Amino acid sequence: MRPSLRLLEDSGLRLEADKQNVPGLKPKAKRSSNLKPLPLNPYIMSNRWLIFTISSSLFFLSQFYRVSNDDIAPPLLSDLSVDTRGLGLISASFFYAFALTQIPISLLLDKVGPRKMMTALSAIGIFGAVIFSRADSMALGVTGFVLLGVGMSCNLMGTYQVLALWFSPRVFASLAGLVVALGTAGNMVATTPLVILVDRMGWRSSFLLIAVINLILVFLFFVIVRDRPPHGNSDSPAANMNIRHAFGNLRKLIRLKDFWIISFATFTRYGIFAAFQALWAGPFLMEVMGYSALATGNLILLLNVGLILGAPCWGTASDRLFNTRKWIIVGGSISILLTIIILAMIPPGTSLPVLAPLFFCFGFFNATGLLVYPHIKELVPAEMSGAAMTGINFFTMIGPAVFLQGLGILMQTLYPKASRGPEAFNAAFTVCIFSLMFVLVSYCFTKEKKPGN
């Protein structure tokens, strides 16, 4: 029995055990906590990773939808009768809706619970996928993607909420990285696999098929997942928090300087990355660099491989190796900046072996950005952590909307006859470079509470 207690302790579960009487375990000072320790329950051990997997699968779909327009941009331009600006608006509408929905989520998630919230919103997203599959105009395309943005808006924060109640805070950053890694597989499915599926079924039937898969996963999620383990404390301060108290925490949060620095940093970093990943990488590679749709899909796939490998790597490094969130984010931002500068300087016709490592590094170092969530979580009191992470997520998701649409408008305005030409993309790269430089310097002035302190 004692070895099993060691295994449970190492796995990160909060245990109701008298560690003082167990040889090999050092006594630990009692920590004040509003959550009761969990009993040694076999149900917890056998189901928490199943719950983790199903919850992450919904974030997988969120990642798929948000970048799905990239590799199917040419048929969308034709079938929906839109130009570069219109396509940018359709893609951006997902992120606008996603970001704005973070406001009610921040107030209601703790009260309603992630299970009900994610299920209800996902149903809206499935309806949006069906509408988009039937779209024949920009208006219907925007409507479908707005509903998709609303529907996918709780899949990351809801999953994080589930993890916070089923796992120990000591492994939060590592698990957050793993969630992002699994979710980013959705980005990968939206590259070469989606191109192949669209070639065989067409983009409309492909979206209908994904909507059916989404419906099945949501049903499994609702049936299997529970907000907290059995015998856990359902009377946490967050669950009992009234709306007035929630607004009070929100007022405290917006007066915090570090919240705004971190918010604008993630707004810019992820805005640039997602705009490139979700839409502009495809036209850049096909129309400027001269690659085929399949080669383009493979390069974007490599971008997502870098993100998948980087997410758990940086999360674990932050928890166990470097003991910092801030400086890993700063180092990653410097690497992203250098990658974009090199991409802006590469001439058309550059060979794949040159571009491949750049795309991989762009994804790998962008994964450092996931650490903004534990960074802000550790800077605020526990009862404000949910609002703080959701607030950060608002800016994380509004960034892609602004950069997707903003870069499209910039390119169309400066070069109306060649909005997807080399000069247009150089202008877009220049805006991205200077934006990253500004937030990179600002981030160096944030405070940090060391993990575990």
VOPAGU-2260 file (C-alpha; in pm, 1 decimal, decimal comma):
REM VOPAGU-2260
SITE   aa  ch    i         X         Y         Z
SITE  MET   A    0       0,0       0,0       0,0
SITE  ARG   A    1     282,3     241,9      78,3
SITE  PRO   A    2     443,6     221,0    -268,5
SITE  SER   A    3     106,5     302,1    -418,9
SITE  LEU   A    4      86,7     612,6    -202,7
SITE  ARG   A    5     421,1     721,3    -344,7
SITE  LEU   A    6     292,2     664,8    -699,7
SITE  LEU   A    7     -19,3     867,4    -631,1
SITE  GLU   A    8     182,0    1146,8    -476,8
SITE  ASP   A    9     419,4    1162,6    -774,7
SITE  SER   A   10     130,7    1157,8   -1021,7
SITE  GLY   A   11       4,7    1486,4    -884,9
SITE  LEU   A   12    -322,8    1390,3    -713,6
SITE  ARG   A   13    -415,8    1571,8    -396,6
SITE  LEU   A   14    -442,3    1290,8    -142,1
SITE  GLU   A   15    -608,5    1261,9     193,1
SITE  ALA   A   16    -328,8    1061,3     354,4
SITE  ASP   A   17    -119,8    1095,7     664,0
SITE  LYS   A   18     220,2    1141,4     502,1
SITE  GLN   A   19     381,8    1183,9     839,8
SITE  ASN   A   20     351,7     805,0     896,3
SITE  VAL   A   21     467,6     692,0     554,4
SITE  PRO   A   22     841,0     611,4     533,0
SITE  GLY   A   23    1018,9     783,5     245,6
SITE  LEU   A   24     780,3    1076,8     225,1
SITE  LYS   A   25     903,7    1398,6     379,9
SITE  PRO   A   26     653,7    1583,3     596,1
SITE  LYS   A   27     518,9    1889,9     423,8
SITE  ALA   A   28     384,2    2202,3     582,1
SITE  LYS   A   29       9,3    2224,1     556,6
SITE  ARG   A   30    -110,9    2462,0     291,7
SITE  SER   A   31    -424,5    2665,2     323,2
SITE  SER   A   32    -667,2    2552,1      59,5
SITE  ASN   A   33   -1034,7    2592,7      -7,5
SITE  LEU   A   34   -1052,1    2253,7    -175,0
SITE  LYS   A   35   -1075,7    1941,2      38,9
SITE  PRO   A   36    -813,3    1675,7     -37,2
SITE  LEU   A   37    -934,1    1392,2    -253,4
SITE  PRO   A   38    -968,6    1044,0    -102,8
SITE  LEU   A   39    -787,6     741,6    -240,6
SITE  ASN   A   40   -1055,5     653,5    -494,6
SITE  PRO   A   41    -994,7     401,9    -777,0
SITE  TYR   A   42   -1249,3     590,9    -987,8
SITE  ILE   A   43   -1021,8     894,8    -987,9
SITE  MET   A   44    -718,8     698,2   -1102,6
SITE  SER   A   45    -904,3     518,8   -1383,1
SITE  ASN   A   46   -1105,4     810,5   -1519,4
SITE  ARG   A   47    -906,6    1131,6   -1493,0
SITE  TRP   A   48    -697,4    1059,2   -1802,7
SITE  LEU   A   49   -1008,7     955,4   -1996,2
SITE  ILE   A   50   -1168,7    1284,9   -1897,8
SITE  PHE   A   51    -848,8    1464,5   -1995,9
SITE  THR   A   52    -853,8    1300,0   -2341,7
SITE  ILE   A   53   -1219,8    1369,2   -2417,5
SITE  SER   A   54   -1194,9    1730,3   -2299,5
SITE  SER   A   55    -883,2    1784,3   -2510,8
SITE  SER   A   56   -1061,3    1637,4   -2814,3
SITE  LEU   A   57   -1302,6    1931,4   -2814,5
SITE  PHE   A   58   -1009,0    2172,0   -2810,9
SITE  PHE   A   59    -871,7    1966,2   -3102,1
SITE  LEU   A   60   -1184,3    2058,3   -3302,5
SITE  SER   A   61   -1153,0    2423,3   -3203,2
SITE  GLN   A   62    -800,7    2427,6   -3343,2
SITE  PHE   A   63    -919,7    2258,3   -3661,7
SITE  TYR   A   64   -1200,2    2504,2   -3733,1
SITE  ARG   A   65    -996,6    2816,2   -3668,8
SITE  VAL   A   66    -736,1    2736,2   -3937,8
SITE  SER   A   67    -949,0    2535,7   -4181,2
SITE  ASN   A   68    -976,5    2818,7   -4434,4
SITE  ASP   A   69    -604,3    2830,6   -4504,8
SITE  ASP   A   70    -554,4    2534,8   -4736,7
SITE  ILE   A   71    -899,6    2561,8   -4896,3
SITE  ALA   A   72    -874,4    2936,1   -4964,3
SITE  PRO   A   73    -888,1    2906,9   -5349,1
SITE  PRO   A   74   -1226,7    2724,7   -5365,9
SITE  LEU   A   75   -1367,9    2955,3   -5096,9
SITE  LEU   A   76   -1268,7    3264,2   -5295,2
SITE  SER   A   77   -1455,4    3123,2   -5593,3
SITE  ASP   A   78   -1760,8    2962,2   -5430,6
SITE  LEU   A   79   -1836,1    3248,9   -5193,5
SITE  SER   A   80   -1749,3    3522,0   -5448,2
SITE  VAL   A   81   -1516,8    3708,1   -5210,7
SITE  ASP   A   82   -1181,7    3884,7   -5246,3
SITE  THR   A   83    -881,5    3884,2   -5013,5
SITE  ARG   A   84   -1047,7    4129,3   -4774,1
SITE  GLY   A   85   -1367,7    3923,7   -4763,2
SITE  LEU   A   86   -1184,4    3598,6   -4696,0
SITE  GLY   A   87    -992,9    3768,2   -4416,8
SITE  LEU   A   88   -1322,1    3886,0   -4265,4
SITE  ILE   A   89   -1470,9    3534,4   -4273,1
SITE  SER   A   90   -1167,1    3388,5   -4095,7
SITE  ALA   A   91   -1150,0    3681,1   -3851,7
SITE  SER   A   92   -1518,0    3645,3   -3758,4
SITE  PHE   A   93   -1435,7    3316,9   -3580,9
SITE  PHE   A   94   -1183,7    3491,9   -3357,4
SITE  TYR   A   95   -1401,8    3799,6   -3291,5
SITE  ALA   A   96   -1690,0    3578,5   -3177,9
SITE  PHE   A   97   -1454,9    3352,2   -2980,8
SITE  ALA   A   98   -1294,3    3646,8   -2803,1
SITE  LEU   A   99   -1616,4    3830,5   -2714,7
SITE  THR   A  100   -1768,2    3512,2   -2572,6
SITE  GLN   A  101   -1484,0    3502,9   -2319,1
SITE  ILE   A  102   -1659,7    3784,4   -2128,6
SITE  PRO   A  103   -1970,6    3586,6   -2024,9
SITE  ILE   A  104   -1757,1    3272,1   -1986,7
SITE  SER   A  105   -1538,0    3448,1   -1728,8
SITE  LEU   A  106   -1850,0    3529,2   -1523,1
SITE  LEU   A  107   -2041,6    3202,7   -1565,9
SITE  LEU   A  108   -1790,4    2919,5   -1602,2
SITE  ASP   A  109   -1735,0    2871,1   -1229,4
SITE  LYS   A  110   -2108,6    2887,5   -1157,5
SITE  VAL   A  111   -2236,2    2670,8   -1443,4
SITE  GLY   A  112   -1940,4    2433,7   -1464,6
SITE  PRO   A  113   -1731,0    2336,9   -1767,6
SITE  ARG   A  114   -1938,1    2027,7   -1854,6
SITE  LYS   A  115   -2264,9    2211,4   -1915,7
SITE  MET   A  116   -2099,6    2521,5   -2057,6
SITE  MET   A  117   -1885,2    2334,5   -2310,7
SITE  THR   A  118   -2175,2    2111,8   -2416,9
SITE  ALA   A  119   -2417,3    2399,6   -2476,6
SITE  LEU   A  120   -2168,2    2612,9   -2665,0
SITE  SER   A  121   -2044,1    2318,9   -2873,1
SITE  ALA   A  122   -2400,5    2261,1   -2994,6
SITE  ILE   A  123   -2398,5    2617,7   -3128,9
SITE  GLY   A  124   -2065,6    2547,8   -3300,5
SITE  ILE   A  125   -2200,9    2235,6   -3472,7
SITE  PHE   A  126   -2491,9    2440,8   -3606,6
SITE  GLY   A  127   -2238,5    2695,9   -3736,2
SITE  ALA   A  128   -2041,3    2424,8   -3917,8
SITE  VAL   A  129   -2359,3    2311,0   -4094,3
SITE  ILE   A  130   -2444,3    2668,4   -4197,8
SITE  PHE   A  131   -2092,7    2726,0   -4331,4
SITE  SER   A  132   -2110,1    2405,2   -4535,5
SITE  ARG   A  133   -2416,8    2551,3   -4710,7
SITE  ALA   A  134   -2281,2    2904,3   -4753,4
SITE  ASP   A  135   -2289,9    3062,8   -5099,3
SITE  SER   A  136   -2208,7    3421,1   -4998,7
SITE  MET   A  137   -1981,3    3612,3   -4765,9
SITE  ALA   A  138   -2275,2    3686,2   -4531,5
SITE  LEU   A  139   -2350,7    3316,0   -4474,7
SITE  GLY   A  140   -1980,7    3237,5   -4450,8
SITE  VAL   A  141   -1939,6    3498,2   -4175,9
SITE  THR   A  142   -2253,9    3372,9   -3998,3
SITE  GLY   A  143   -2124,5    3016,2   -3994,9
SITE  PHE   A  144   -1785,4    3117,1   -3862,6
SITE  VAL   A  145   -1933,9    3347,1   -3596,7
SITE  LEU   A  146   -2137,3    3054,6   -3461,6
SITE  LEU   A  147   -1828,7    2833,1   -3480,3
SITE  GLY   A  148   -1632,1    3091,2   -3281,6
SITE  VAL   A  149   -1900,3    3105,5   -3012,5
SITE  GLY   A  150   -1925,1    2725,8   -3007,1
SITE  MET   A  151   -1552,6    2664,9   -2963,9
SITE  SER   A  152   -1494,3    2951,6   -2719,5
SITE  CYS   A  153   -1501,2    2748,1   -2396,6
SITE  ASN   A  154   -1309,9    2440,7   -2508,3
SITE  LEU   A  155    -971,1    2557,9   -2381,9
SITE  MET   A  156   -1073,3    2741,0   -2064,8
SITE  GLY   A  157   -1326,3    2469,5   -1981,8
SITE  THR   A  158   -1060,5    2202,0   -2020,8
SITE  TYR   A  159    -821,9    2400,3   -1801,7
SITE  GLN   A  160   -1096,7    2428,2   -1541,0
SITE  VAL   A  161   -1146,5    2050,8   -1545,6
SITE  LEU   A  162    -771,6    1994,2   -1509,1
SITE  ALA   A  163    -753,0    2235,9   -1216,1
SITE  LEU   A  164   -1006,9    2024,5   -1026,0
SITE  TRP   A  165    -883,2    1678,5   -1126,7
SITE  PHE   A  166    -504,6    1735,2   -1106,2
SITE  SER   A  167    -257,1    1905,4    -875,9
SITE  PRO   A  168    -149,6    2267,7    -939,5
SITE  ARG   A  169     210,6    2142,5    -943,8
SITE  VAL   A  170     162,0    1991,3   -1290,0
SITE  PHE   A  171     -71,0    2254,4   -1436,9
SITE  ALA   A  172     177,1    2405,5   -1684,5
SITE  SER   A  173     287,3    2060,4   -1801,8
SITE  LEU   A  174     -71,8    1949,0   -1857,4
SITE  ALA   A  175    -158,0    2280,2   -2023,5
SITE  GLY   A  176     124,9    2215,0   -2268,6
SITE  LEU   A  177      -6,0    1865,5   -2332,0
SITE  VAL   A  178    -356,0    2001,2   -2400,1
SITE  VAL   A  179    -215,4    2248,9   -2651,7
SITE  ALA   A  180      -9,7    1972,7   -2813,4
SITE  LEU   A  181    -312,5    1746,3   -2854,0
SITE  GLY   A  182    -527,8    2035,9   -2967,7
SITE  THR   A  183    -271,6    2142,7   -3223,7
SITE  ALA   A  184    -319,3    1807,3   -3392,2
SITE  GLY   A  185    -641,1    1973,0   -3508,5
SITE  ASN   A  186    -427,2    2230,2   -3689,2
SITE  MET   A  187    -242,5    1943,3   -3854,9
SITE  VAL   A  188    -564,8    1776,6   -3968,9
SITE  ALA   A  189    -660,2    2109,4   -4126,5
SITE  THR   A  190    -351,4    2095,8   -4352,6
SITE  THR   A  191    -260,5    1807,3   -4583,9
SITE  PRO   A  192    -533,7    1569,7   -4454,5
SITE  LEU   A  193    -801,0    1835,4   -4515,6
SITE  VAL   A  194    -662,9    1907,0   -4863,2
SITE  ILE   A  195    -689,8    1536,5   -4948,2
SITE  LEU   A  196   -1041,4    1513,5   -4801,7
SITE  VAL   A  197   -1155,9    1823,9   -4991,2
SITE  ASP   A  198   -1013,0    1685,3   -5315,8
SITE  ARG   A  199   -1225,7    1372,0   -5271,2
SITE  MET   A  200   -1545,0    1510,7   -5114,7
SITE  GLY   A  201   -1542,3    1885,5   -5170,6
SITE  TRP   A  202   -1514,6    2139,7   -4890,6
SITE  ARG   A  203   -1889,6    2144,9   -4817,7
SITE  SER   A  204   -1921,6    1770,3   -4757,0
SITE  SER   A  205   -1596,9    1777,1   -4560,1
SITE  PHE   A  206   -1739,4    2033,3   -4316,7
SITE  LEU   A  207   -2057,2    1829,9   -4276,3
SITE  LEU   A  208   -1849,3    1521,3   -4192,5
SITE  ILE   A  209   -1651,4    1714,7   -3930,1
SITE  ALA   A  210   -1979,8    1844,1   -3782,6
SITE  VAL   A  211   -2100,6    1484,2   -3736,4
SITE  ILE   A  212   -1773,6    1389,0   -3565,4
SITE  ASN   A  213   -1810,3    1697,2   -3346,2
SITE  LEU   A  214   -2160,8    1590,5   -3243,7
SITE  ILE   A  215   -2038,3    1242,9   -3141,4
SITE  LEU   A  216   -1754,2    1385,3   -2931,9
SITE  VAL   A  217   -1984,4    1633,1   -2756,0
SITE  PHE   A  218   -2223,8    1350,5   -2668,5
SITE  LEU   A  219   -1936,7    1145,2   -2522,0
SITE  PHE   A  220   -1811,2    1449,2   -2333,2
SITE  PHE   A  221   -2149,5    1514,8   -2172,2
SITE  VAL   A  222   -2199,8    1149,6   -2077,1
SITE  ILE   A  223   -1850,9    1074,4   -1940,2
SITE  VAL   A  224   -1695,4    1396,5   -1810,1
SITE  ARG   A  225   -1771,9    1539,8   -1466,5
SITE  ASP   A  226   -1665,5    1881,7   -1344,6
SITE  ARG   A  227   -1487,1    1744,9   -1038,0
SITE  PRO   A  228   -1397,1    1406,0    -891,5
SITE  PRO   A  229   -1638,3    1222,3    -661,3
SITE  HIS   A  230   -1617,2    1335,9    -297,9
SITE  GLY   A  231   -1435,1    1651,6    -408,8
SITE  ASN   A  232   -1539,9    1979,3    -252,6
SITE  SER   A  233   -1822,3    2134,5    -451,4
SITE  ASP   A  234   -1835,3    2433,9    -218,9
SITE  SER   A  235   -1523,5    2614,0    -338,8
SITE  PRO   A  236   -1525,8    2995,9    -326,2
SITE  ALA   A  237   -1541,3    3010,2    -705,1
SITE  ALA   A  238   -1853,2    2797,5    -718,1
SITE  ASN   A  239   -2024,8    3011,0    -453,2
SITE  MET   A  240   -1908,6    3339,6    -599,6
SITE  ASN   A  241   -2191,2    3575,9    -694,1
SITE  ILE   A  242   -2191,9    3800,5    -997,9
SITE  ARG   A  243   -2117,2    4109,9    -789,9
SITE  HIS   A  244   -1804,9    3947,7    -647,6
SITE  ALA   A  245   -1703,5    3837,1    -997,8
SITE  PHE   A  246   -1729,8    4192,9   -1126,8
SITE  GLY   A  247   -1527,6    4311,0    -827,5
SITE  ASN   A  248   -1248,0    4070,8    -918,6
SITE  LEU   A  249   -1267,8    4191,0   -1277,0
SITE  ARG   A  250   -1220,9    4552,4   -1164,0
SITE  LYS   A  251    -914,3    4450,1    -962,9
SITE  LEU   A  252    -777,2    4265,1   -1261,4
SITE  ILE   A  253    -800,9    4554,1   -1506,4
SITE  ARG   A  254    -605,8    4773,7   -1263,7
SITE  LEU   A  255    -315,1    4529,8   -1272,0
SITE  LYS   A  256     -32,2    4653,8   -1495,2
SITE  ASP   A  257     106,4    4307,2   -1559,1
SITE  PHE   A  258    -232,4    4189,0   -1684,8
SITE  TRP   A  259    -221,9    4445,1   -1966,4
SITE  ILE   A  260     139,6    4376,8   -2061,0
SITE  ILE   A  261      77,5    4001,3   -2076,7
SITE  SER   A  262    -250,6    4057,5   -2261,1
SITE  PHE   A  263    -100,7    4274,6   -2534,7
SITE  ALA   A  264     194,0    4038,9   -2568,0
SITE  THR   A  265     -29,5    3736,8   -2629,5
SITE  PHE   A  266    -256,0    3952,1   -2849,6
SITE  THR   A  267      38,5    4026,8   -3077,3
SITE  ARG   A  268     228,3    3698,4   -3062,9
SITE  TYR   A  269     -65,5    3465,7   -3118,6
SITE  GLY   A  270    -238,4    3715,9   -3347,7
SITE  ILE   A  271      54,1    3707,8   -3587,7
SITE  PHE   A  272     101,4    3332,0   -3562,0
SITE  ALA   A  273    -266,4    3243,5   -3605,9
SITE  ALA   A  274    -314,7    3489,3   -3893,5
SITE  PHE   A  275     -23,7    3327,9   -4074,0
SITE  GLN   A  276    -125,2    2974,6   -3979,5
SITE  ALA   A  277    -498,9    3012,5   -4041,0
SITE  LEU   A  278    -498,1    3206,5   -4368,2
SITE  TRP   A  279    -197,8    3392,7   -4502,1
SITE  ALA   A  280      59,8    3112,0   -4507,8
SITE  GLY   A  281    -131,9    2938,6   -4788,1
SITE  PRO   A  282    -143,7    3235,9   -5029,3
SITE  PHE   A  283     215,6    3329,9   -4938,1
SITE  LEU   A  284     352,7    2984,6   -5017,4
SITE  MET   A  285     142,4    2921,0   -5328,0
SITE  GLU   A  286     127,7    3264,5   -5489,6
SITE  VAL   A  287     456,4    3421,6   -5378,3
SITE  MET   A  288     688,3    3126,8   -5329,5
SITE  GLY   A  289     531,6    2919,6   -5610,0
SITE  TYR   A  290     462,2    2595,1   -5421,0
SITE  SER   A  291     182,9    2349,3   -5496,0
SITE  ALA   A  292    -116,6    2305,4   -5265,3
SITE  LEU   A  293      26,3    1975,5   -5137,2
SITE  ALA   A  294     371,5    2123,2   -5064,4
SITE  THR   A  295     201,2    2416,8   -4892,9
SITE  GLY   A  296      -2,2    2180,1   -4679,0
SITE  ASN   A  297     311,9    1991,3   -4582,3
SITE  LEU   A  298     490,5    2308,6   -4472,2
SITE  ILE   A  299     194,1    2421,9   -4263,2
SITE  LEU   A  300     182,3    2069,7   -4124,4
SITE  LEU   A  301     545,3    2112,7   -4018,3
SITE  LEU   A  302     452,8    2441,7   -3851,5
SITE  ASN   A  303     200,7    2251,7   -3640,8
SITE  VAL   A  304     446,4    1969,5   -3566,6
SITE  GLY   A  305     674,6    2231,9   -3413,8
SITE  LEU   A  306     388,3    2363,1   -3202,7
SITE  ILE   A  307     288,6    2014,2   -3089,7
SITE  LEU   A  308     643,3    1925,3   -2984,4
SITE  GLY   A  309     707,0    2263,7   -2829,6
SITE  ALA   A  310     396,2    2284,9   -2610,8
SITE  PRO   A  311     472,4    1997,7   -2369,2
SITE  CYS   A  312     844,8    2068,7   -2395,0
SITE  TRP   A  313     816,4    2430,5   -2276,1
SITE  GLY   A  314     548,7    2347,7   -2018,0
SITE  THR   A  315     763,8    2079,0   -1859,7
SITE  ALA   A  316    1078,3    2292,8   -1882,9
SITE  SER   A  317     896,3    2574,7   -1706,3
SITE  ASP   A  318     769,4    2348,6   -1425,4
SITE  ARG   A  319    1076,5    2136,2   -1364,7
SITE  LEU   A  320    1389,5    2280,7   -1525,7
SITE  PHE   A  321    1405,6    2660,3   -1551,6
SITE  ASN   A  322    1149,6    2749,1   -1281,8
SITE  THR   A  323    1031,4    3053,4   -1476,7
SITE  ARG   A  324     747,2    3148,1   -1707,9
SITE  LYS   A  325     851,3    3500,5   -1798,9
SITE  TRP   A  326    1196,7    3442,5   -1943,0
SITE  ILE   A  327    1095,1    3139,1   -2145,4
SITE  ILE   A  328     826,2    3358,5   -2306,8
SITE  VAL   A  329    1082,3    3633,4   -2371,9
SITE  GLY   A  330    1328,9    3389,0   -2528,1
SITE  GLY   A  331    1056,4    3237,2   -2742,8
SITE  SER   A  332     943,9    3580,4   -2862,8
SITE  ILE   A  333    1297,7    3667,3   -2969,2
SITE  SER   A  334    1315,6    3343,9   -3169,2
SITE  ILE   A  335     978,1    3414,5   -3336,2
SITE  LEU   A  336    1095,2    3763,5   -3427,2
SITE  LEU   A  337    1412,4    3631,7   -3591,3
SITE  THR   A  338    1213,5    3368,9   -3782,2
SITE  ILE   A  339     976,1    3629,1   -3928,6
SITE  ILE   A  340    1267,2    3853,8   -4028,4
SITE  ILE   A  341    1425,2    3564,2   -4217,8
SITE  LEU   A  342    1093,5    3475,2   -4386,3
SITE  ALA   A  343    1055,2    3835,8   -4499,5
SITE  MET   A  344    1402,4    3829,1   -4658,9
SITE  ILE   A  345    1373,0    3495,8   -4843,2
SITE  PRO   A  346    1325,0    3540,4   -5220,0
SITE  PRO   A  347    1055,5    3359,0   -5424,5
SITE  GLY   A  348    1151,5    3011,7   -5540,1
SITE  THR   A  349    1351,1    2927,1   -5228,4
SITE  SER   A  350    1383,7    2551,1   -5189,9
SITE  LEU   A  351    1182,6    2345,9   -4941,5
SITE  PRO   A  352    1485,0    2240,1   -4729,5
SITE  VAL   A  353    1538,8    2608,0   -4644,6
SITE  LEU   A  354    1177,7    2685,7   -4555,8
SITE  ALA   A  355    1106,2    2361,5   -4367,3
SITE  PRO   A  356    1320,5    2435,5   -4057,3
SITE  LEU   A  357    1189,8    2792,9   -4047,7
SITE  PHE   A  358     829,4    2674,9   -4036,7
SITE  PHE   A  359     914,5    2417,6   -3770,6
SITE  CYS   A  360    1091,4    2678,2   -3554,8
SITE  PHE   A  361     802,4    2923,3   -3598,4
SITE  GLY   A  362     569,2    2666,3   -3442,3
SITE  PHE   A  363     813,6    2532,9   -3183,0
SITE  PHE   A  364     901,6    2869,8   -3030,9
SITE  ASN   A  365     546,8    3002,2   -3056,0
SITE  ALA   A  366     452,8    2726,5   -2808,1
SITE  THR   A  367     625,8    2928,3   -2534,8
SITE  GLY   A  368     320,5    3152,8   -2544,2
SITE  LEU   A  369     106,4    2897,1   -2361,0
SITE  LEU   A  370     296,8    2993,2   -2045,6
SITE  VAL   A  371     108,2    3324,9   -2028,7
SITE  TYR   A  372    -176,0    3134,5   -1857,6
SITE  PRO   A  373      23,3    2998,4   -1562,1
SITE  HIS   A  374     215,7    3328,8   -1556,0
SITE  ILE   A  375     -95,8    3538,8   -1489,4
SITE  LYS   A  376    -253,9    3263,6   -1275,9
SITE  GLU   A  377      36,5    3282,1   -1031,4
SITE  LEU   A  378      27,4    3662,4   -1008,3
SITE  VAL   A  379    -329,6    3686,6    -875,0
SITE  PRO   A  380    -519,9    3536,2    -579,6
SITE  ALA   A  381    -676,0    3194,2    -635,2
SITE  GLU   A  382   -1030,9    3330,8    -655,2
SITE  MET   A  383    -923,7    3559,0    -942,5
SITE  SER   A  384    -728,0    3301,2   -1141,7
SITE  GLY   A  385   -1022,6    3191,0   -1356,6
SITE  ALA   A  386   -1110,2    3547,0   -1454,5
SITE  ALA   A  387    -743,2    3627,8   -1512,9
SITE  MET   A  388    -685,5    3333,5   -1747,4
SITE  THR   A  389   -1011,4    3399,1   -1932,1
SITE  GLY   A  390    -918,5    3765,8   -1964,1
SITE  ILE   A  391    -583,0    3668,4   -2113,0
SITE  ASN   A  392    -763,5    3427,9   -2344,1
SITE  PHE   A  393    -983,8    3714,2   -2465,8
SITE  PHE   A  394    -677,9    3900,4   -2591,2
SITE  THR   A  395    -520,3    3579,7   -2718,5
SITE  MET   A  396    -820,5    3524,8   -2945,4
SITE  ILE   A  397    -895,9    3884,9   -3042,3
SITE  GLY   A  398    -538,4    3910,3   -3172,1
SITE  PRO   A  399    -590,1    3668,8   -3464,4
SITE  ALA   A  400    -913,3    3846,0   -3556,8
SITE  VAL   A  401    -740,4    4183,4   -3574,4
SITE  PHE   A  402    -432,8    4054,9   -3758,1
SITE  LEU   A  403    -631,1    3835,2   -3998,0
SITE  GLN   A  404    -857,1    4118,9   -4104,1
SITE  GLY   A  405    -605,1    4398,5   -4050,9
SITE  LEU   A  406    -333,7    4242,2   -4265,4
SITE  GLY   A  407    -590,7    4167,0   -4535,8
SITE  ILE   A  408    -705,6    4529,6   -4539,5
SITE  LEU   A  409    -345,7    4652,6   -4537,0
SITE  MET   A  410    -246,1    4434,8   -4832,7
SITE  GLN   A  411    -562,1    4515,7   -5029,5
SITE  THR   A  412    -527,3    4890,3   -4964,5
SITE  LEU   A  413    -157,3    4925,4   -5042,8
SITE  TYR   A  414    -156,9    4689,7   -5339,5
SITE  PRO   A  415    -514,6    4665,3   -5476,3
SITE  LYS   A  416    -401,6    4498,4   -5799,4
SITE  ALA   A  417    -155,7    4259,7   -5633,7
SITE  SER   A  418    -289,2    4209,3   -5280,6
SITE  ARG   A  419    -128,6    3866,4   -5255,1
SITE  GLY   A  420     199,7    3958,1   -5422,3
SITE  PRO   A  421     553,4    3978,6   -5276,0
SITE  GLU   A  422     533,5    4350,9   -5197,2
SITE  ALA   A  423     204,1    4309,6   -5012,7
SITE  PHE   A  424     344,0    4031,2   -4795,8
SITE  ASN   A  425     659,8    4231,1   -4725,6
SITE  ALA   A  426     442,5    4513,6   -4592,5
SITE  ALA   A  427     255,0    4266,4   -4373,5
SITE  PHE   A  428     579,6    4116,4   -4242,3
SITE  THR   A  429     708,5    4465,0   -4156,5
SITE  VAL   A  430     401,5    4541,4   -3943,3
SITE  CYS   A  431     441,1    4207,8   -3764,6
SITE  ILE   A  432     811,5    4262,3   -3695,0
SITE  PHE   A  433     767,9    4605,3   -3535,2
SITE  SER   A  434     465,4    4490,0   -3334,7
SITE  LEU   A  435     663,0    4198,0   -3192,1
SITE  MET   A  436     957,4    4419,4   -3104,5
SITE  PHE   A  437     734,0    4650,8   -2901,4
SITE  VAL   A  438     564,7    4380,2   -2692,8
SITE  LEU   A  439     892,5    4193,0   -2647,6
SITE  VAL   A  440    1052,7    4491,5   -2475,5
SITE  SER   A  441     737,2    4550,6   -2268,0
SITE  TYR   A  442     727,2    4190,4   -2144,2
SITE  CYS   A  443    1068,5    4226,3   -1984,4
SITE  PHE   A  444     905,5    4459,6   -1727,6
SITE  THR   A  445     645,0    4212,2   -1600,5
SITE  LYS   A  446     663,2    4068,5   -1250,8
SITE  GLU   A  447     689,5    3696,9   -1186,1
SITE  LYS   A  448     611,2    3466,6    -900,2
SITE  LYS   A  449     829,5    3160,0    -927,0
SITE  PRO   A  450     636,0    2834,8    -984,5
SITE  GLY   A  451     577,4    2649,0    -659,6
SITE  ASN   A  452     629,7    2956,2    -437,4
